[in-house]
C-alpha cells in the first residue's frame, strides 16, 4: 500500500511539504515552500493553488470566555485571521452558549480562556464538563489550538485544556499562545484589559494558520 504523503513527507515536485508542524511559524514556513507561494514574499498565492469548486466549506469553531475583555480580544483577532481564508467558515462562540453540537459540526477548534487562580476560567471548565462525554470518540484527529490570557503565567490553564484535548484525541497544531497582562493587584486583575497590537497580531496569525491548514486538508 502506498504511503500517505502527508504522514511520511513524500511529495512530488510542486506540492505542499508539511509534516506535523511544531508551531504556527513552522506551519507558515512550510506553507510558503509550496510552488503556490509568491516568490520572495513567503506568502501563498491563492490564485496559483488548485481549488475544487466542489470542495465543502471547512468549519472552525472558536470557543471563548472573557471577564475583563482580554481573552475576547484575542479570540476576535484569531477569528479575523481565520476569516481571511475563503474556504473556511468561522464560528465565534461564548463558552456559556456553546455545546456538543457545535463541536461535532466543526472541523477544527480554537479554545480561548483566561487563567483565573492558576486554572482555566469556570465557564470554560463548564463548557468542557457539558460537552466532554457527548463528543468523546466522535471528534478524534481534528485540529485545535489554545489561547490563554493570564496575569503572569498561563501554563496551568493551558495544561488543563491540553489534557482535555488529549482525552478527545485532538491534534495540536501549535503550542498554546499565552499573553501575559502582568496584572497583579486586585484592582488591575479586575480592570478591563487592552491587549497590545503585537500580541493580537500573533493571535491573528494563529487563526490564519489554523484556517489555512483546514482549507488545504493539512490538518
Residue, then its C-alpha position, 0 to 999 in steps of 0.5 A: x500500500x502506498x504511503x500517505x504523503x502527508x504522514x511520511x513527507x513524500x511529495x512530488x515536485x510542486x506540492x505542499x511539504x508539511x509534516x506535523x508542524x511544531x508551531x504556527x511559524x513552522x506551519x507558515x514556513x512550510x506553507x510558503x515552500x509550496x510552488x503556490x507561494x509568491x516568490x520572495x514574499x513567503x506568502x501563498x498565492x491563492x490564485x496559483x493553488x488548485x481549488x475544487x469548486x466542489x470542495x465543502x466549506x471547512x468549519x472552525x469553531x472558536x470557543x471563548x470566555x472573557x471577564x475583563x475583555x482580554x481573552x475576547x480580544x484575542x479570540x476576535x483577532x484569531x477569528x479575523x485571521x481565520x476569516x481571511x481564508x475563503x474556504x473556511x467558515x468561522x464560528x465565534x462562540x461564548x463558552x456559556x452558549x456553546x455545546x456538543x453540537x457545535x463541536x461535532x459540526x466543526x472541523x477544527x477548534x480554537x479554545x480561548x480562556x483566561x487563567x483565573x487562580x492558576x486554572x482555566x476560567x469556570x465557564x470554560x471548565x463548564x463548557x468542557x464538563x457539558x460537552x466532554x462525554x457527548x463528543x468523546x470518540x466522535x471528534x478524534x484527529x481534528x485540529x485545535x489550538x489554545x489561547x490563554x490570557x493570564x496575569x503572569x503565567x498561563x501554563x496551568x490553564x493551558x495544561x488543563x485544556x491540553x489534557x482535555x484535548x488529549x482525552x478527545x484525541x485532538x491534534x495540536x497544531x501549535x503550542x498554546x499562545x499565552x499573553x501575559x497582562x502582568x496584572x497583579x493587584x486586585x484592582x488591575x486583575x479586575x480592570x478591563x484589559x487592552x491587549x497590545x497590537x503585537x500580541x493580537x497580531x500573533x493571535x491573528x496569525x494563529x487563526x490564519x494558520x489554523x484556517x489555512x491548514x483546514x482549507x488545504x486538508x493539512x490538518 
